[in-house]
Amino acid sequence: MSQKLIAPINRMRITAGYKNANYKRQFGYTHYGVDITDSARKNKIVWGSGNGEVTHCGWHPSGGNVLVIVYRNCEL
C-alpha cells in the first residue's frame, strides 16, 4: 500500500524544487532534492513526511544543513 507524504515544516516555503534547472546551470549538477524553509525563517523543527529511512544527516559545504530521507511506496 502506498503512503501519502505530508509537508515537513509548518508554513513552509520551497526555495529550490526537485530537478531545479537553475542548479544545473549554476552548480553544474542536477538537484535531486527539495530545499525548504519556514516562511519566517525562524522555525528549526523538521517533521518526517511519512515512514522513511534517514540515509544522510549533517553539514555539506555547498548545501548547508542536509537531511536525506528515502520514502518508499509513495503516491506521486
Contacts in CASP RR format, 6 or more apart in sequence:
PFRMAT RR
TARGET T0000
AUTHOR 0000-0000-0000
METHOD contacts of the structure
MODEL  1
MSQKLIAPINRMRITAGYKNANYKRQFGYTHYGVDITDSARKNKIVWGSG
NGEVTHCGWHPSGGNVLVIVYRNCEL
1 73 0 8 1.000
2 73 0 8 1.000
2 74 0 8 1.000
2 75 0 8 1.000
3 50 0 8 1.000
3 51 0 8 1.000
3 71 0 8 1.000
3 73 0 8 1.000
3 74 0 8 1.000
3 75 0 8 1.000
4 74 0 8 1.000
4 75 0 8 1.000
5 49 0 8 1.000
5 50 0 8 1.000
5 71 0 8 1.000
5 74 0 8 1.000
5 75 0 8 1.000
6 47 0 8 1.000
6 48 0 8 1.000
6 49 0 8 1.000
6 50 0 8 1.000
7 49 0 8 1.000
8 36 0 8 1.000
8 46 0 8 1.000
8 47 0 8 1.000
8 48 0 8 1.000
8 49 0 8 1.000
9 36 0 8 1.000
9 37 0 8 1.000
9 38 0 8 1.000
9 43 0 8 1.000
9 45 0 8 1.000
9 46 0 8 1.000
9 47 0 8 1.000
10 38 0 8 1.000
10 43 0 8 1.000
11 38 0 8 1.000
11 39 0 8 1.000
11 40 0 8 1.000
11 43 0 8 1.000
12 36 0 8 1.000
12 37 0 8 1.000
12 38 0 8 1.000
12 39 0 8 1.000
13 36 0 8 1.000
13 37 0 8 1.000
13 38 0 8 1.000
13 39 0 8 1.000
14 34 0 8 1.000
14 35 0 8 1.000
14 36 0 8 1.000
15 35 0 8 1.000
15 36 0 8 1.000
15 37 0 8 1.000
16 22 0 8 1.000
16 23 0 8 1.000
16 31 0 8 1.000
16 33 0 8 1.000
16 34 0 8 1.000
16 35 0 8 1.000
17 31 0 8 1.000
17 33 0 8 1.000
17 34 0 8 1.000
17 35 0 8 1.000
18 31 0 8 1.000
18 32 0 8 1.000
18 33 0 8 1.000
18 34 0 8 1.000
19 30 0 8 1.000
19 31 0 8 1.000
19 32 0 8 1.000
20 31 0 8 1.000
23 29 0 8 1.000
23 30 0 8 1.000
23 31 0 8 1.000
24 30 0 8 1.000
24 31 0 8 1.000
27 62 0 8 1.000
46 67 0 8 1.000
48 69 0 8 1.000
49 69 0 8 1.000
49 71 0 8 1.000
50 71 0 8 1.000
51 71 0 8 1.000
52 69 0 8 1.000
52 70 0 8 1.000
52 71 0 8 1.000
52 72 0 8 1.000
53 69 0 8 1.000
53 70 0 8 1.000
53 72 0 8 1.000
54 67 0 8 1.000
54 68 0 8 1.000
54 69 0 8 1.000
55 68 0 8 1.000
55 69 0 8 1.000
55 70 0 8 1.000
56 66 0 8 1.000
56 67 0 8 1.000
56 68 0 8 1.000
57 66 0 8 1.000
57 67 0 8 1.000
57 68 0 8 1.000
58 65 0 8 1.000
58 66 0 8 1.000
58 67 0 8 1.000
59 65 0 8 1.000
59 66 0 8 1.000
60 66 0 8 1.000
END
